Amino acid sequence: MLTMAVAFLLDTLIGDPRTRLHPVVLMGNLISMLEKILLRAEDSSTAKLIKGGVLTAVVIGVSWSIGFEIEKWARSIGTLTAEVFIEGLTLAFMISPRSLADAGREIHDLLMVGNIAEARRKVGWIVGRDTDRLSEPEIVRATVETIAENTVDGIISPLFFYLIGGLPLAVAYRAANTMDSMIGYRNEKYLYFGRAAARLDDVLNFVPARLTAMLFITAAAVLNLDYRNALQMVRRDADKHPSPNGGYAEAAVAGALNIRLGGFNSYFGRQTFRAYMGEAIEILAANHIMSAIRMMYTATILFLTFALIFGT
């Protein structure tokens, strides 16, 4: 439990270093290398499924093994301080509250001074949709949705898997999530090749997504937000999301802030519609980004607190 607190503290104080040696960058390099070796445009659907499964198994196996060796080394030193610091530092690379908050604050600050063009550019760094024509409310929506979803992927899930399986499982989870973000797309190239990675990510996030929704509802109560509406929106809207997990965090945040998320998005010039989450009681504005960041941090602290209480 102390290791998770150290990881969170390190991330909060220092954040993610931008280096080619960052573990998640190295995971991405491994995934890209294996994709180049395995994937061929002329492959049949079955061949792509098998090769994608091989890539997924190799990446998970390598990542789990590295996590295991780091944990083994840390515990072989023989001092609790060294063990907690080494494992905490490694786990800090697996979570991203600081970078998520920094991205949100930067977009908030740009909107507050009326720099819509730069806010569009910056939000394009954290979402996959087209952003060059987004209005201010749409920029806010994209940012809040990202903060909500990434509270699951980038914070609660890695901590959850560390809690139940130590550093090896936390590192393996992060690798699975990285694979999903790189090859888990429903397009011609990755529909079959990335299916194993996408399904694995869905399975791994099933419990953490629902846990995050509960944490967000509790955070709303702590922050004097509309926790009753957060609970109602999770019950009503969470399962409408195209992802089996994505709607839980979004619906909880939307309900707590009395805003509506979801709607029309453009990807490479093509319009798509995603089910609405929440009710548009308030007009989306920059202050909702800061509220989402506060909910993210509060939910994380609540998770760490509950882990300490119930894990001892």
C-alpha positions as CSV (number, residue, x, y, z in Angstrom):
1,M,0.0,0.0,0.0
2,L,2.9,2.3,0.8
3,T,4.4,1.7,-2.6
4,M,1.2,3.0,-4.3
5,A,1.3,6.1,-2.2
6,V,4.9,6.7,-3.1
7,A,4.2,6.2,-6.8
8,F,1.3,8.7,-6.7
9,L,3.5,11.2,-4.7
10,L,6.4,10.9,-7.2
11,D,4.1,11.4,-10.2
12,T,2.4,14.4,-8.5
13,L,5.7,16.0,-7.7
14,I,7.7,15.1,-10.8
15,G,5.4,13.9,-13.4
16,D,6.3,11.8,-16.4
17,P,9.8,12.5,-17.8
18,R,9.8,13.0,-21.6
19,T,12.4,10.5,-22.6
20,R,12.9,7.7,-25.1
21,L,13.7,5.4,-22.2
22,H,10.3,5.8,-20.6
23,P,8.9,2.3,-20.0
24,V,5.7,3.1,-21.9
25,V,7.7,4.4,-24.8
26,L,9.8,1.2,-24.8
27,M,6.6,-0.8,-24.7
28,G,5.4,1.1,-27.8
29,N,8.7,0.4,-29.6
30,L,8.3,-3.3,-28.9
31,I,4.8,-3.3,-30.2
32,S,5.8,-1.4,-33.4
33,M,8.7,-3.7,-34.0
34,L,6.6,-6.8,-33.6
35,E,3.9,-5.3,-35.9
36,K,6.5,-4.7,-38.6
37,I,7.7,-8.3,-38.3
38,L,4.3,-10.0,-38.2
39,L,1.7,-7.9,-40.1
40,R,1.4,-8.3,-43.8
41,A,-1.3,-6.5,-45.9
42,E,-2.0,-9.7,-47.9
43,D,-2.6,-11.8,-44.8
44,S,-6.0,-13.4,-44.5
45,S,-8.3,-12.4,-41.6
46,T,-7.5,-15.6,-39.8
47,A,-3.8,-15.0,-40.2
48,K,-4.1,-11.5,-38.8
49,L,-6.1,-12.8,-35.8
50,I,-3.4,-15.4,-35.0
51,K,-0.5,-13.0,-35.5
52,G,-2.2,-10.3,-33.4
53,G,-2.7,-12.9,-30.7
54,V,1.0,-13.8,-30.9
55,L,2.0,-10.1,-30.6
56,T,-0.3,-9.7,-27.6
57,A,1.1,-12.8,-25.9
58,V,4.7,-11.8,-26.4
59,V,4.2,-8.2,-25.3
60,I,2.3,-9.2,-22.1
61,G,4.9,-12.0,-21.4
62,V,7.9,-9.7,-21.8
63,S,6.3,-6.9,-19.8
64,W,5.2,-9.2,-16.9
65,S,8.7,-10.7,-16.8
66,I,10.4,-7.3,-16.6
67,G,8.0,-6.3,-13.8
68,F,8.8,-9.5,-12.0
69,E,12.5,-9.1,-12.3
70,I,12.4,-5.5,-11.1
71,E,10.2,-6.5,-8.1
72,K,12.5,-9.4,-7.4
73,W,15.6,-7.2,-7.5
74,A,14.0,-4.5,-5.3
75,R,13.1,-7.1,-2.6
76,S,16.5,-8.8,-2.8
77,I,18.2,-5.6,-1.5
78,G,16.9,-6.3,1.9
79,T,15.7,-2.9,3.1
80,L,12.1,-1.8,3.1
81,T,13.0,1.8,2.0
82,A,14.8,0.6,-1.1
83,E,12.1,-1.9,-2.0
84,V,9.3,0.7,-1.7
85,F,11.3,3.4,-3.6
86,I,12.3,1.1,-6.5
87,E,8.8,-0.4,-6.9
88,G,7.2,3.0,-6.3
89,L,9.3,4.6,-9.0
90,T,8.5,1.9,-11.5
91,L,4.8,2.1,-10.7
92,A,4.9,5.9,-11.0
93,F,5.8,5.3,-14.7
94,M,2.6,3.2,-15.1
95,I,0.3,6.0,-13.9
96,S,-0.3,9.4,-15.3
97,P,-2.4,11.8,-13.1
98,R,0.1,14.6,-13.4
99,S,0.3,14.6,-17.2
100,L,-3.4,14.2,-17.5
101,A,-4.0,17.2,-15.1
102,D,-1.3,19.3,-16.8
103,A,-2.9,18.7,-20.2
104,G,-6.3,19.7,-18.9
105,R,-5.1,22.8,-17.1
106,E,-3.2,24.0,-20.2
107,I,-6.4,23.7,-22.3
108,H,-8.4,25.4,-19.6
109,D,-5.9,28.3,-19.4
110,L,-6.0,28.8,-23.2
111,L,-9.8,28.9,-23.2
112,M,-9.8,31.4,-20.3
113,V,-7.8,33.9,-22.4
114,G,-9.8,33.2,-25.5
115,N,-7.1,31.4,-27.5
116,I,-9.5,28.9,-29.2
117,A,-7.1,28.1,-32.0
118,E,-4.3,26.9,-29.7
119,A,-6.8,25.1,-27.5
120,R,-8.0,23.2,-30.5
121,R,-4.4,22.3,-31.3
122,K,-3.6,21.2,-27.8
123,V,-6.8,19.1,-27.4
124,G,-5.7,17.3,-30.6
125,W,-2.8,16.0,-28.7
126,I,-5.0,14.1,-26.2
127,V,-7.9,12.9,-28.4
128,G,-8.2,11.0,-31.6
129,R,-11.0,13.1,-33.2
130,D,-10.6,16.0,-35.6
131,T,-10.2,19.2,-33.6
132,D,-9.6,22.0,-36.1
133,R,-13.2,23.2,-36.1
134,L,-14.3,22.5,-32.5
135,S,-16.2,25.2,-30.6
136,E,-15.3,26.0,-27.1
137,P,-18.0,23.7,-25.6
138,E,-16.8,20.9,-27.8
139,I,-13.2,21.5,-26.7
140,V,-14.3,21.3,-23.1
141,R,-16.3,18.1,-23.8
142,A,-13.3,16.4,-25.5
143,T,-11.1,17.3,-22.6
144,V,-13.5,16.2,-19.8
145,E,-14.2,12.9,-21.7
146,T,-10.4,12.3,-21.9
147,I,-9.9,13.0,-18.2
148,A,-12.7,10.8,-17.2
149,E,-11.7,7.8,-19.4
150,N,-8.0,8.1,-18.6
151,T,-8.7,8.1,-14.9
152,V,-9.5,4.4,-15.5
153,D,-6.7,3.6,-18.0
154,G,-4.0,5.8,-16.7
155,I,-4.6,5.7,-12.9
156,I,-7.1,3.3,-11.3
157,S,-6.4,0.3,-13.4
158,P,-2.6,0.2,-12.9
159,L,-3.1,0.8,-9.2
160,F,-5.8,-1.9,-9.0
161,F,-3.6,-4.5,-10.7
162,Y,-0.7,-3.6,-8.5
163,L,-2.9,-4.1,-5.5
164,I,-4.0,-7.6,-6.6
165,G,-0.8,-8.8,-8.4
166,G,2.1,-6.6,-7.6
167,L,4.4,-4.9,-10.0
168,P,4.4,-7.6,-12.7
169,L,0.6,-7.3,-13.2
170,A,0.7,-3.5,-13.1
171,V,3.3,-3.5,-15.9
172,A,1.5,-6.1,-17.9
173,Y,-1.7,-4.1,-17.7
174,R,0.1,-1.0,-18.9
175,A,1.4,-2.9,-21.8
176,A,-2.1,-4.2,-22.7
177,N,-3.5,-0.7,-22.6
178,T,-0.6,0.6,-24.7
179,M,-1.3,-2.1,-27.3
180,D,-5.0,-1.2,-27.4
181,S,-4.1,2.4,-28.0
182,M,-1.8,1.5,-30.8
183,I,-3.5,-1.4,-32.7
184,G,-7.0,-1.8,-31.1
185,Y,-8.8,0.0,-33.9
186,R,-11.8,-1.2,-35.9
187,N,-10.4,-0.2,-39.2
188,E,-9.2,-2.2,-42.2
189,K,-5.7,-2.5,-41.0
190,Y,-6.3,-3.5,-37.4
191,L,-9.8,-5.0,-37.3
192,Y,-8.4,-8.5,-37.0
193,F,-4.8,-8.0,-36.1
194,G,-5.6,-5.8,-33.1
195,R,-8.7,-7.8,-31.9
196,A,-6.8,-9.8,-29.3
197,A,-5.3,-6.6,-27.8
198,A,-8.6,-4.8,-27.8
199,R,-10.5,-7.7,-26.2
200,L,-7.8,-8.1,-23.6
201,D,-8.0,-4.4,-22.7
202,D,-11.8,-4.7,-22.4
203,V,-11.5,-7.6,-20.0
204,L,-8.8,-6.0,-17.9
205,N,-10.7,-2.7,-17.5
206,F,-14.1,-4.3,-16.7
207,V,-13.7,-4.1,-12.9
208,P,-11.6,-1.0,-12.7
209,A,-14.1,1.0,-14.9
210,R,-17.0,0.2,-12.6
211,L,-14.8,0.8,-9.5
212,T,-13.8,4.2,-10.9
213,A,-17.5,5.1,-11.4
214,M,-18.1,4.4,-7.7
215,L,-15.0,6.4,-6.8
216,F,-16.2,9.3,-8.9
217,I,-19.6,9.2,-7.2
218,T,-17.9,9.3,-3.8
219,A,-15.6,12.0,-5.0
220,A,-18.6,14.1,-6.1
221,A,-20.0,13.8,-2.5
222,V,-16.6,14.9,-1.0
223,L,-16.4,17.8,-3.4
224,N,-20.0,18.9,-2.9
225,L,-21.0,18.1,-6.4
226,D,-24.1,16.4,-7.6
227,Y,-23.3,12.8,-6.5
228,R,-27.0,11.7,-6.7
229,N,-27.2,12.7,-10.3
230,A,-23.8,11.0,-10.9
231,L,-25.2,7.7,-9.6
232,Q,-28.4,8.2,-11.6
233,M,-26.5,8.9,-14.9
234,V,-24.2,5.8,-14.4
235,R,-27.3,3.6,-14.0
236,R,-29.0,5.2,-17.0
237,D,-26.3,6.0,-19.5
238,A,-23.1,3.9,-18.8
239,D,-24.1,0.9,-20.9
240,K,-25.0,3.1,-23.9
241,H,-21.3,3.7,-24.6
242,P,-19.8,1.8,-27.6
243,S,-17.1,0.5,-25.3
244,P,-18.1,-2.0,-22.6
245,N,-16.2,0.1,-20.0
246,G,-15.9,3.7,-21.3
247,G,-19.3,4.9,-20.3
248,Y,-18.9,4.3,-16.6
249,A,-16.4,7.1,-15.8
250,E,-17.9,9.5,-18.4
251,A,-21.5,9.0,-17.1
252,A,-20.3,9.6,-13.5
253,V,-18.5,12.8,-14.3
254,A,-21.2,14.1,-16.5
255,G,-23.8,13.5,-13.8
256,A,-21.7,15.0,-11.1
257,L,-21.0,18.2,-13.1
258,N,-24.6,18.4,-14.6
259,I,-23.2,18.4,-18.1
260,R,-23.8,16.3,-21.2
261,L,-20.9,14.3,-22.8
262,G,-21.0,12.3,-26.0
263,G,-22.5,13.4,-29.3
264,F,-21.1,14.0,-32.7
265,N,-17.4,13.6,-33.4
266,S,-15.4,13.8,-36.6
267,Y,-12.6,11.3,-37.4
268,F,-10.6,12.0,-40.5
269,G,-13.5,14.0,-41.9
270,R,-16.1,11.4,-41.2
271,Q,-18.9,12.2,-38.7
272,T,-19.9,9.6,-36.1
273,F,-22.3,9.8,-33.2
274,R,-21.6,8.5,-29.7
275,A,-24.5,8.1,-27.2
276,Y,-25.0,11.0,-24.8
277,M,-23.9,10.7,-21.2
278,G,-25.7,12.9,-18.7
279,E,-28.1,15.9,-19.1
280,A,-27.2,19.4,-20.4
281,I,-28.2,21.2,-17.2
282,E,-25.1,23.4,-17.4
283,I,-23.5,24.7,-20.6
284,L,-20.0,23.2,-21.1
285,A,-17.4,25.7,-20.0
286,A,-13.7,25.8,-19.1
287,N,-14.4,25.5,-15.4
288,H,-15.8,22.0,-16.0
289,I,-12.3,20.9,-17.0
290,M,-10.9,22.0,-13.6
291,S,-13.8,20.2,-11.8
292,A,-13.0,17.0,-13.7
293,I,-9.3,17.3,-12.7
294,R,-10.4,17.7,-9.0
295,M,-12.6,14.7,-9.4
296,M,-9.7,12.7,-10.9
297,Y,-7.4,13.5,-8.0
298,T,-10.0,13.0,-5.3
299,A,-11.0,9.6,-6.8
300,T,-7.3,8.5,-6.8
301,I,-6.8,9.6,-3.2
302,L,-10.0,7.7,-2.2
303,F,-8.7,4.6,-3.9
304,L,-5.4,4.8,-2.1
305,T,-7.2,5.4,1.2
306,F,-9.5,2.5,0.7
307,A,-6.5,0.3,-0.3
308,L,-4.7,1.3,2.9
309,I,-7.7,0.7,5.1
310,F,-8.9,-2.6,3.7
311,G,-5.5,-3.9,2.7
312,T,-4.1,-4.0,6.2
